Amino acid sequence: VQLVESGGGLVQPGGSLRLSCAASGFTFSSYGMSWYRQAPGKEREWVARISSATGRRTYADSVKGRFTMSRDNAKSTVYLQMNSLKPEDTAVYYCNVVVVSGGYWGQGTQVTVSS
């Protein structure tokens, strides 16, 4: 299993970014996928999840209404569209999948929201 995140960067408050997570090594369409983030000095926290079958999405209260998670099964990729970004969204963002053999993480992508 391999997960590779991309799309992070420096953005001003109120701006937008779209993160991508390219997956391989498992039957992508059969598994739900999640995004997490970890800010400096804080524990890793769950951000969003998308199911496999219905594409149902759930979000942490802190990002609800601002972030949108989606998936493209043909490309084995999940996305996180982040709008109205705030300084408190600054963190390393990770995608995650739990398959039969265990849970897997990508290397993360840094998002910095600052003026």
ZALUMLUM-131463 format. One record per residue (C-alpha): residue number from 1; residue in one letter; x, y, z. Coordinates in pm, whole numbers. Example, Ala and Ser with C-alpha at 12.3 -4.5 7.8 and 13.67 -1.06 7.14 Angstrom:
BEGIN
+-----+------+--------+--------+--------+
! seq ! type !     c1 !     c2 !     c3 !
+-----+------+--------+--------+--------+
!   1 !    A !   1230 !   -450 !    780 !
!   2 !    S !   1367 !   -106 !    714 !
+-----+------+--------+--------+--------+
//
This chain:
BEGIN
+-----+------+--------+--------+--------+
! seq ! type !     c1 !     c2 !     c3 !
+-----+------+--------+--------+--------+
!   1 !    V !      0 !      0 !      0 !
!   2 !    Q !    129 !    343 !    -92 !
!   3 !    L !    -31 !    681 !    -34 !
!   4 !    V !    126 !    997 !   -179 !
!   5 !    E !    -11 !   1338 !    -83 !
!   6 !    S !     50 !   1657 !   -279 !
!   7 !    G !    -89 !   2006 !   -321 !
!   8 !    G !     14 !   2173 !      3 !
!   9 !    G !    174 !   2514 !     24 !
!  10 !    L !    157 !   2865 !    167 !
!  11 !    V !   -173 !   3049 !    133 !
!  12 !    Q !   -319 !   3367 !    279 !
!  13 !    P !   -615 !   3356 !    519 !
!  14 !    G !   -935 !   3322 !    321 !
!  15 !    G !   -758 !   3144 !     38 !
!  16 !    S !   -802 !   2796 !   -107 !
!  17 !    L !   -596 !   2487 !   -172 !
!  18 !    R !   -672 !   2144 !   -315 !
!  19 !    L !   -484 !   1847 !   -175 !
!  20 !    S !   -452 !   1516 !   -360 !
!  21 !    C !   -370 !   1167 !   -235 !
!  22 !    A !   -273 !    909 !   -497 !
!  23 !    A !   -320 !    551 !   -376 !
!  24 !    S !   -180 !    220 !   -496 !
!  25 !    G !   -134 !   -137 !   -379 !
!  26 !    F !   -494 !   -213 !   -290 !
!  27 !    T !   -840 !   -216 !   -450 !
!  28 !    F !   -903 !    155 !   -409 !
!  29 !    S !  -1273 !    156 !   -490 !
!  30 !    S !  -1344 !    -95 !   -212 !
!  31 !    Y !  -1220 !    117 !     79 !
!  32 !    G !  -1317 !    432 !    257 !
!  33 !    M !  -1047 !    697 !    277 !
!  34 !    S !   -973 !    964 !    536 !
!  35 !    W !   -780 !   1287 !    577 !
!  36 !    Y !   -607 !   1378 !    904 !
!  37 !    R !   -391 !   1671 !   1005 !
!  38 !    Q !   -129 !   1744 !   1267 !
!  39 !    A !    -41 !   2094 !   1378 !
!  40 !    P !    290 !   2171 !   1553 !
!  41 !    G !    281 !   2055 !   1914 !
!  42 !    K !    -61 !   1895 !   1876 !
!  43 !    E !   -192 !   1544 !   1827 !
!  44 !    R !   -300 !   1422 !   1487 !
!  45 !    E !   -671 !   1486 !   1434 !
!  46 !    W !   -926 !   1348 !   1193 !
!  47 !    V !  -1052 !   1592 !    929 !
!  48 !    A !  -1278 !   1410 !    682 !
!  49 !    R !  -1379 !   1070 !    550 !
!  50 !    I !  -1538 !    941 !    232 !
!  51 !    S !  -1696 !    596 !    211 !
!  52 !    S !  -1629 !    345 !    -61 !
!  53 !    A !  -1973 !    235 !   -169 !
!  54 !    T !  -2191 !    545 !   -153 !
!  55 !    G !  -1929 !    817 !   -141 !
!  56 !    R !  -2088 !    945 !    178 !
!  57 !    R !  -1873 !   1216 !    335 !
!  58 !    T !  -1832 !   1318 !    697 !
!  59 !    Y !  -1634 !   1609 !    837 !
!  60 !    A !  -1491 !   1736 !   1161 !
!  61 !    D !  -1689 !   2029 !   1298 !
!  62 !    S !  -1386 !   2254 !   1262 !
!  63 !    V !  -1386 !   2221 !    880 !
!  64 !    K !  -1754 !   2157 !    803 !
!  65 !    G !  -1881 !   2394 !    536 !
!  66 !    R !  -1529 !   2494 !    427 !
!  67 !    F !  -1366 !   2165 !    321 !
!  68 !    T !  -1496 !   1914 !     66 !
!  69 !    M !  -1358 !   1565 !     20 !
!  70 !    S !  -1404 !   1373 !   -303 !
!  71 !    R !  -1270 !   1065 !   -478 !
!  72 !    D !  -1196 !    953 !   -832 !
!  73 !    N !  -1193 !    575 !   -840 !
!  74 !    A !  -1063 !    570 !  -1199 !
!  75 !    K !   -752 !    755 !  -1083 !
!  76 !    S !   -729 !    592 !   -737 !
!  77 !    T !   -709 !    941 !   -591 !
!  78 !    V !   -887 !   1133 !   -318 !
!  79 !    Y !   -899 !   1510 !   -292 !
!  80 !    L !   -953 !   1766 !    -19 !
!  81 !    Q !  -1076 !   2103 !   -143 !
!  82 !    M !  -1007 !   2356 !    129 !
!  83 !    N !  -1175 !   2697 !    109 !
!  84 !    S !  -1188 !   2994 !    347 !
!  85 !    L !   -864 !   2880 !    506 !
!  86 !    K !   -775 !   3005 !    852 !
!  87 !    P !   -438 !   3024 !   1030 !
!  88 !    E !   -557 !   2744 !   1259 !
!  89 !    D !   -575 !   2515 !    954 !
!  90 !    T !   -194 !   2522 !    940 !
!  91 !    A !    -76 !   2161 !    971 !
!  92 !    V !     71 !   1865 !    792 !
!  93 !    Y !   -216 !   1687 !    616 !
!  94 !    Y !   -213 !   1309 !    580 !
!  95 !    C !   -437 !   1066 !    399 !
!  96 !    N !   -517 !    732 !    556 !
!  97 !    V !   -666 !    399 !    463 !
!  98 !    V !   -741 !     95 !    675 !
!  99 !    V !   -726 !   -229 !    477 !
! 100 !    V !   -715 !   -595 !    580 !
! 101 !    S !   -340 !   -583 !    649 !
! 102 !    G !   -364 !   -271 !    867 !
! 103 !    G !   -372 !    107 !    857 !
! 104 !    Y !   -149 !    310 !    625 !
! 105 !    W !    -42 !    674 !    607 !
! 106 !    G !    115 !    889 !    343 !
! 107 !    Q !    417 !   1109 !    406 !
! 108 !    G !    202 !   1418 !    449 !
! 109 !    T !    187 !   1757 !    280 !
! 110 !    Q !    242 !   2087 !    461 !
! 111 !    V !    -31 !   2351 !    456 !
! 112 !    T !     58 !   2692 !    597 !
! 113 !    V !   -204 !   2965 !    625 !
! 114 !    S !    -42 !   3299 !    694 !
! 115 !    S !    -40 !   3658 !    576 !
+-----+------+--------+--------+--------+
//
